[in-house]
């Protein structure tokens, strides 16, 4: 079973995404921000970090960078991809909000189990 760290500052969206991931048989931990995500990354091993692009205390890209250093893969979900510097766009896999559950699960499957 793959373990995912979900980082989303919107509590309702975090709960919805958590239910989608649990329903797809992933083990899921959640964080509301960068500091909480860093603490979890320091104490647990993850296969994937799924992070909002904009968080109250930083960015999902900062969380993704820490995840990549620990060997996890990263997926950023954002409504603001057009505002990101070009170097950020090439470093991480992105999905645009609003994201459909099927689209999210397909992207996760592609990242965790490349053909």
N, C-alpha and C positions, 0 to 999 in steps of 0.2 A: 504494500500500500504506500503510495507516494504521500509525502508530508508537505503541506503548503502553508506558508505564512501569508495571511491576508492583511494588508495594511490599508485601511480606509478610515477617514475621519468622520464621514457621515454615518452615524450609528444605524439608521434604517437600511442604507445600502449595504453596509458591512454585514448586517444580519441576513439580508436577502442573499448576498453572494456566499456567505457561509453555508446557508441551507442548500444552495445549488451545489456547492463543492461537496458537502457531506452526502447529499443525495447521489452524487457520482462516485461515492466510496473513497474519497480522499480524506486523509487525516488533516485537520485544519486547526491552526492557532491563529488568533486575531490580535491586531494592534491598532490603536487609534491614531498613532503618530510615529514620527521618526525615532524618538528616544525609546519608546516602548518596543519598537521593532528591533532596534539595535540590541537591547537587552535580551530579547528572545533569540536573535541571531547569535549572540555570544554564549547562550546556554543550550541551544538545540541545533540539530542538523536538519536542514530543509532541502527538499528537492527543487522547490520553486518558491519564489517570492512574487506575489501578486500585489502590486502597489498602485494606489492612486497617484497621479502625477503631481498634484498639489495637495500638500498636507498642512495642517495648522502650524506645525513646527519645522517645516522643511519641505523636501521634495521626495517623490517616489524614486527619482533617479539616484539620490543619495542612498536610499535603502537598497536599490538595485546594485549599486556599486559595492556595497558591503556584502550583499548576497553573493555576487560573483567572486569576490575575494575568498569567501568561505566554500566555494564549490557549487553553490546553488545556481539555478537558472532564474531569470527574471522576466516578468511581463508587467508592463505599465499600462494602466487604464486611465485615460485622460480625455477631457473635453477641450484641452488646450494645446494639442500637439502643434498647431500652427504657430504658437508662440515660442516653441523650443528652439534653441540654437541648432543649426544643422548637424553639428558634431554629436549632439544628443540623439538625434533621430536615427543615426546609423548604429548606435551602440546597443540599443535595447529593442526588444520586440514591443510593439504598441497595439492597443485596441482603442478605438474612439468611443467615448460615452455618447449616448446611452448604448450599452452593450447587451445583446441578447444572450440568455443563458446558453443556448446551443452554440453560438459564436465563441463564447468564452471557453466552453468545454472543448470545442474543436481546437482552439489555439493552444490550450493547455496540453492536450493530447499530442499535438504536433511538436511542441517544445520538449515535453518529457519523453516522447517516444518517436524520434525522427525516423523517417523511412530509410 
